[in-house]
């Protein structure tokens, strides 16, 4: 009876629990099954998403490692350029005898890395976008092909201007023009220089007579392009832009865009050289270069924009002693080429008249006014 009584009590309790559960209709049971299925699918999707995120993280880590390895390899290649770009003699280039003689007279025997990379495609007539440090030999890299092109074409002043080289500053323009004159010494090609601060009328007269090679700063060039009568540039063959990043940094971006719009597009070769490849430089390249350019770089992976062989230094001194220090430095380096920069014309006169107590004008001031090799300076 005890066993019978216990089972009876269990059956009674189970029957009461069953009777207490709500009775669901078929539609409600279907809805419950759908809800359970939705929860299960959501859990599976969350698990899959978590797995995908982990996989993406793993892939990203692998990509970063590969990129770091590639960067390290490129850095090694940049510091140690391939052998085919080292110790390449100028005699190996297919140059005219006049150009070879001029280069030999300048004392150059082998090409620098940027010259070895840039001159061959420029000689083939390709557009070039080049990245190289300051002091790496970029000037010859674009002047040699330009002089060769016009010399082989027997370019005459009546054909107008065949090559324009643009530089950011007057000092760099002077340097480029000096190299250009030496390269053209064995060729019958006229050349000119137009920079801010020079006699504009004299520049305009020379441009009207015909200048085969022209070196210019952006502001003065734009002035002549838009205002000088008789300046013929409709047959321009080569546009070379040196230190493009500096040109844009010092505020000539709009001038450069206006210059490019003025110049003819058909049949023009463009060489753009820059120490760094910024967004603005790339935008200028898209505007100036019509065809797909050949990109060349020399030691591009380094964090500095000057070559290792360029020695730089500075001295901190009191303002009242700086001219005495300058005089001492010039006396010790009288047999070397020295360029001294001052902030104004009055500053040029001060060293000679006040600080140094010399009666004669300052050497740099006297040279800039009387040197016959600088025809652009008003004397």
C-alpha positions as CSV (number, residue, x, y, z in Angstrom):
1,X,0.0,0.0,0.0
2,X,2.9,2.4,0.7
3,X,4.4,1.8,-2.7
4,X,1.0,2.1,-4.3
5,X,0.3,5.3,-2.4
6,X,3.6,6.9,-3.5
7,X,3.1,6.1,-7.2
8,X,-0.3,7.5,-7.0
9,X,0.9,10.7,-5.4
10,X,3.6,11.0,-8.2
11,X,1.1,10.5,-10.9
12,X,-1.2,13.0,-9.3
13,X,1.6,15.6,-9.1
14,X,2.7,15.0,-12.7
15,X,-0.8,15.2,-14.0
16,X,-1.4,18.5,-12.1
17,X,1.9,19.9,-13.6
18,X,0.9,18.8,-17.1
19,X,-2.5,20.4,-16.6
20,X,-0.9,23.6,-15.5
21,X,1.2,24.0,-18.8
22,X,-0.5,26.2,-21.4
23,X,-2.0,24.4,-24.3
24,X,-0.5,25.9,-27.6
25,X,-2.3,26.0,-30.8
26,X,-0.6,24.8,-34.0
27,X,0.1,28.3,-35.1
28,X,1.7,29.2,-31.8
29,X,3.9,26.1,-31.9
30,X,5.0,27.0,-35.4
31,X,5.8,30.6,-34.3
32,X,7.9,29.2,-31.3
33,X,9.8,26.9,-33.7
34,X,10.5,29.9,-36.0
35,X,11.8,31.9,-33.0
36,X,14.1,29.1,-31.9
37,X,15.4,28.8,-35.4
38,X,16.1,32.5,-35.7
39,X,18.0,32.5,-32.4
40,X,20.1,29.5,-33.6
41,X,20.9,31.2,-36.9
42,X,21.8,34.4,-35.1
43,X,24.2,32.5,-32.8
44,X,25.7,30.8,-35.8
45,X,26.2,34.1,-37.7
46,X,27.8,35.7,-34.6
47,X,30.2,32.8,-34.3
48,X,31.0,33.0,-38.1
49,X,31.6,36.8,-37.8
50,X,33.9,36.3,-34.9
51,X,35.8,33.7,-36.9
52,X,36.0,36.0,-39.9
53,X,37.3,38.9,-37.8
54,X,40.0,36.7,-36.4
55,X,40.9,35.5,-39.9
56,X,41.0,39.1,-41.1
57,X,43.3,40.1,-38.2
58,X,45.6,37.2,-39.1
59,X,45.6,38.2,-42.7
60,X,46.3,41.9,-41.8
61,X,49.2,40.8,-39.6
62,X,50.6,38.7,-42.5
63,X,50.2,41.6,-44.9
64,X,52.0,44.0,-42.4
65,X,54.8,41.5,-42.1
66,X,55.1,41.2,-45.8
67,X,55.1,44.9,-46.3
68,X,57.8,45.4,-43.6
69,X,59.9,42.8,-45.3
70,X,59.4,44.5,-48.7
71,X,60.2,47.9,-47.2
72,X,63.4,46.4,-45.7
73,X,64.4,45.0,-49.1
74,X,63.7,48.2,-50.9
75,X,65.7,50.1,-48.3
76,X,68.6,47.8,-48.9
77,X,68.2,48.2,-52.6
78,X,68.0,52.0,-52.3
79,X,71.2,52.2,-50.2
80,X,73.0,49.8,-52.5
81,X,71.8,50.5,-56.1
82,X,72.1,47.7,-58.7
83,X,75.5,47.3,-60.4
84,X,74.2,48.4,-63.8
85,X,73.6,52.0,-62.4
86,X,77.1,52.3,-60.7
87,X,80.2,53.6,-62.4
88,X,78.6,54.0,-65.8
89,X,80.9,56.1,-68.0
90,X,79.5,59.0,-70.0
91,X,81.3,57.6,-73.0
92,X,78.8,54.7,-73.0
93,X,76.0,57.1,-73.9
94,X,75.1,57.8,-77.5
95,X,75.9,61.5,-77.4
96,X,77.1,63.9,-80.0
97,X,80.8,64.8,-79.9
98,X,80.1,68.3,-78.8
99,X,78.2,67.1,-75.8
100,X,80.8,64.6,-74.9
101,X,83.5,67.3,-75.1
102,X,81.5,69.6,-72.9
103,X,81.0,67.0,-70.3
104,X,84.7,66.1,-70.3
105,X,85.6,69.8,-70.0
106,X,83.4,69.9,-66.9
107,X,85.4,67.1,-65.4
108,X,82.6,64.4,-65.3
109,X,83.6,60.9,-66.2
110,X,80.9,58.6,-64.7
111,X,77.1,59.1,-64.2
112,X,75.5,59.3,-60.8
113,X,72.7,56.8,-60.1
114,X,69.9,59.2,-61.0
115,X,71.6,60.2,-64.2
116,X,72.1,56.5,-65.1
117,X,68.4,55.9,-64.4
118,X,66.9,59.0,-66.0
119,X,69.0,59.9,-69.0
120,X,68.3,56.7,-71.1
121,X,64.4,57.0,-71.0
122,X,64.7,60.8,-71.6
123,X,66.9,60.1,-74.6
124,X,64.2,57.7,-75.9
125,X,61.7,60.5,-75.7
126,X,59.7,59.2,-72.7
127,X,58.2,61.4,-70.0
128,X,60.0,60.9,-66.7
129,X,58.9,61.3,-63.1
130,X,62.0,61.2,-61.0
131,X,62.7,61.2,-57.3
132,X,66.2,61.9,-56.1
133,X,67.9,63.7,-53.3
134,X,69.4,67.2,-53.4
135,X,73.0,67.0,-54.7
136,X,72.5,63.8,-56.6
137,X,73.2,65.2,-60.0
138,X,69.6,65.9,-61.2
139,X,70.6,69.0,-63.3
140,X,72.7,67.0,-65.8
141,X,70.0,64.3,-65.8
142,X,67.6,66.6,-67.6
143,X,69.9,69.0,-69.3
144,X,72.0,66.4,-71.3
145,X,68.9,64.9,-73.0
146,X,67.5,68.3,-73.7
147,X,70.7,69.6,-75.3
148,X,71.1,66.4,-77.3
149,X,67.5,66.6,-78.6
150,X,67.7,70.2,-79.9
151,X,71.2,69.7,-81.3
152,X,70.2,66.6,-83.3
153,X,67.1,68.5,-84.5
154,X,69.4,71.4,-85.5
155,X,67.1,73.8,-83.6
156,X,67.5,77.4,-84.6
157,X,66.4,80.6,-82.7
158,X,63.7,81.2,-85.4
159,X,62.0,78.0,-84.3
160,X,61.3,79.6,-80.9
161,X,62.0,78.1,-77.5
162,X,62.6,74.4,-77.6
163,X,63.3,73.7,-73.9
164,X,62.1,75.3,-70.7
165,X,63.6,74.4,-67.3
166,X,61.8,75.7,-64.2
167,X,63.4,76.0,-60.8
168,X,62.0,77.3,-57.5
169,X,64.5,80.0,-56.7
170,X,66.8,82.4,-58.5
171,X,69.9,80.9,-57.0
172,X,69.0,77.4,-58.3
173,X,68.1,78.9,-61.7
174,X,71.6,80.5,-61.8
175,X,73.2,77.2,-61.1
176,X,71.2,75.4,-63.7
177,X,71.9,78.1,-66.3
178,X,75.7,77.9,-65.5
179,X,75.6,74.2,-66.3
180,X,73.5,74.8,-69.4
181,X,76.0,77.3,-70.8
182,X,78.9,74.8,-70.4
183,X,76.9,72.0,-72.1
184,X,76.1,74.3,-75.0
185,X,79.6,75.5,-75.4
186,X,80.2,73.1,-78.4
187,X,76.8,73.6,-79.9
188,X,75.2,76.5,-81.8
189,X,72.3,76.9,-79.5
190,X,71.1,80.1,-77.9
191,X,70.1,80.1,-74.2
192,X,68.6,82.5,-71.8
193,X,67.7,83.1,-68.1
194,X,64.5,84.8,-66.8
195,X,64.2,85.3,-63.1
196,X,62.5,87.8,-60.7
197,X,64.5,90.9,-59.9
198,X,66.2,91.1,-63.3
199,X,65.7,93.6,-66.1
200,X,62.4,92.4,-67.7
201,X,62.7,94.5,-70.8
202,X,66.2,93.0,-71.6
203,X,64.7,89.5,-71.0
204,X,61.8,90.3,-73.4
205,X,64.1,91.5,-76.1
206,X,66.2,88.4,-75.9
207,X,63.1,86.1,-76.0
208,X,61.7,87.9,-79.0
209,X,65.0,87.3,-80.9
210,X,64.7,83.6,-80.1
211,X,66.1,81.4,-77.2
212,X,66.5,77.7,-77.8
213,X,67.0,76.8,-74.1
214,X,65.4,78.8,-71.3
215,X,65.9,78.6,-67.6
216,X,63.3,80.4,-65.5
217,X,61.6,80.8,-62.1
218,X,57.8,80.3,-62.1
219,X,56.6,83.9,-61.5
220,X,58.7,85.6,-64.2
221,X,58.1,82.8,-66.7
222,X,54.3,83.1,-66.3
223,X,54.7,86.9,-66.8
224,X,56.5,86.4,-70.1
225,X,54.2,83.7,-71.3
226,X,51.2,85.9,-70.9
227,X,52.6,89.4,-71.7
228,X,55.7,89.3,-73.9
229,X,55.1,89.8,-77.6
230,X,57.3,87.8,-79.9
231,X,58.0,85.1,-77.4
232,X,57.4,81.9,-79.4
233,X,56.9,78.7,-77.4
234,X,54.3,76.9,-79.5
235,X,56.8,74.3,-80.7
236,X,58.2,73.5,-77.2
237,X,59.9,70.1,-77.2
238,X,60.9,69.7,-73.5
239,X,59.6,70.9,-70.2
240,X,61.8,70.2,-67.2
241,X,60.6,71.0,-63.7
242,X,63.4,70.8,-61.1
243,X,62.7,70.6,-57.3
244,X,59.0,70.3,-57.9
245,X,58.2,69.8,-54.2
246,X,60.0,73.0,-53.3
247,X,58.2,75.0,-56.0
248,X,54.8,73.9,-54.5
249,X,56.0,74.4,-50.9
250,X,56.9,78.1,-51.5
251,X,53.5,79.0,-53.0
252,X,53.8,78.6,-56.8
253,X,51.2,75.9,-57.2
254,X,48.7,78.2,-59.0
255,X,51.5,79.7,-61.2
256,X,52.6,76.2,-62.2
257,X,49.1,75.2,-63.2
258,X,48.7,78.4,-65.2
259,X,52.1,77.7,-66.9
260,X,51.2,74.2,-67.8
261,X,47.9,75.4,-69.3
262,X,49.8,78.0,-71.4
263,X,52.3,75.5,-72.9
264,X,51.5,73.3,-75.9
265,X,50.6,69.7,-75.0
266,X,51.2,67.9,-78.4
267,X,54.7,66.7,-79.0
268,X,56.0,67.9,-75.6
269,X,58.3,65.8,-73.4
270,X,58.1,66.4,-69.7
271,X,60.7,65.6,-67.0
272,X,59.6,66.3,-63.4
273,X,62.3,65.9,-60.7
274,X,61.6,66.1,-57.0
275,X,63.3,65.1,-53.7
276,X,60.0,63.9,-52.3
277,X,56.8,62.6,-53.8
278,X,54.0,64.5,-52.1
279,X,50.3,64.6,-53.0
280,X,50.7,68.0,-54.6
281,X,53.7,66.8,-56.7
282,X,51.6,63.9,-58.0
283,X,48.8,66.2,-58.9
284,X,51.2,68.5,-60.8
285,X,52.6,65.4,-62.6
286,X,49.1,64.4,-63.7
287,X,48.5,67.9,-65.0
288,X,51.9,68.4,-66.7
289,X,52.5,64.8,-68.1
290,X,50.3,63.8,-70.9
291,X,51.4,60.2,-71.4
292,X,52.2,57.5,-68.8
293,X,55.5,58.5,-67.3
294,X,58.5,56.4,-66.5
295,X,59.1,56.5,-62.7
296,X,62.8,56.5,-61.7
297,X,64.1,56.8,-58.1
298,X,67.6,56.9,-56.6
299,X,68.0,56.1,-52.9
300,X,64.3,56.8,-52.4
301,X,63.9,54.8,-49.1
302,X,66.1,57.1,-47.0
303,X,64.4,59.5,-44.6
304,X,66.5,62.5,-45.6
305,X,66.3,64.4,-48.9
306,X,70.1,65.1,-49.3
307,X,72.8,62.7,-50.3
308,X,75.2,61.3,-47.7
309,X,78.2,63.0,-49.3
310,X,76.7,66.5,-48.8
311,X,78.3,67.9,-45.7
312,X,76.2,70.4,-43.7
313,X,76.8,72.4,-40.6
314,X,76.1,75.5,-38.7
315,X,77.6,77.8,-36.1
316,X,75.7,79.6,-33.3
317,X,77.0,83.1,-32.5
318,X,75.9,86.5,-31.2
319,X,74.2,88.6,-33.8
320,X,76.8,91.4,-33.5
321,X,79.6,89.0,-34.2
322,X,78.2,87.2,-37.2
323,X,79.9,89.4,-39.9
324,X,83.2,89.0,-38.2
325,X,82.7,85.3,-38.3
326,X,81.7,85.5,-42.0
327,X,84.8,87.5,-42.8
328,X,87.0,84.9,-41.1
329,X,85.2,82.1,-42.9
330,X,85.7,83.7,-46.3
331,X,89.4,84.4,-45.6
332,X,90.0,80.8,-44.8
333,X,88.1,79.6,-48.0
334,X,89.3,82.1,-50.6
335,X,90.2,79.4,-53.1
336,X,86.8,77.8,-52.9
337,X,83.5,78.7,-54.4
338,X,81.3,80.3,-51.8
339,X,77.7,81.7,-52.0
340,X,76.6,84.0,-49.2
341,X,72.8,84.7,-48.8
342,X,71.5,87.8,-47.1
343,X,68.0,88.8,-46.3
344,X,68.0,92.2,-48.1
345,X,70.1,94.4,-50.3
346,X,71.0,96.6,-47.4
347,X,72.3,93.6,-45.5
348,X,74.8,93.1,-48.4
349,X,76.3,96.5,-47.8
350,X,76.5,96.3,-44.0
351,X,79.5,93.9,-43.7
352,X,81.8,96.1,-45.8
353,X,80.8,99.5,-44.4
354,X,80.1,98.9,-40.7
355,X,81.1,95.6,-39.2
356,X,84.3,94.9,-41.1
357,X,85.5,98.5,-41.5
358,X,86.4,98.0,-45.2
359,X,86.3,100.8,-47.7
360,X,85.6,98.6,-50.7
361,X,82.1,97.1,-51.3
362,X,81.4,93.6,-50.1
363,X,82.9,91.0,-52.5
364,X,79.6,89.3,-53.2
365,X,77.9,92.6,-53.8
366,X,80.6,93.7,-56.3
367,X,80.5,90.4,-58.2
368,X,76.7,90.4,-58.5
369,X,76.8,93.8,-60.2
370,X,79.9,93.6,-62.5
371,X,80.4,89.9,-63.4
372,X,80.0,89.8,-67.2
373,X,79.0,86.1,-67.0
374,X,75.7,87.2,-65.5
375,X,74.0,89.1,-68.3
376,X,70.6,89.1,-66.6
377,X,71.9,91.4,-63.8
378,X,71.4,95.2,-64.4
379,X,74.8,96.9,-64.1
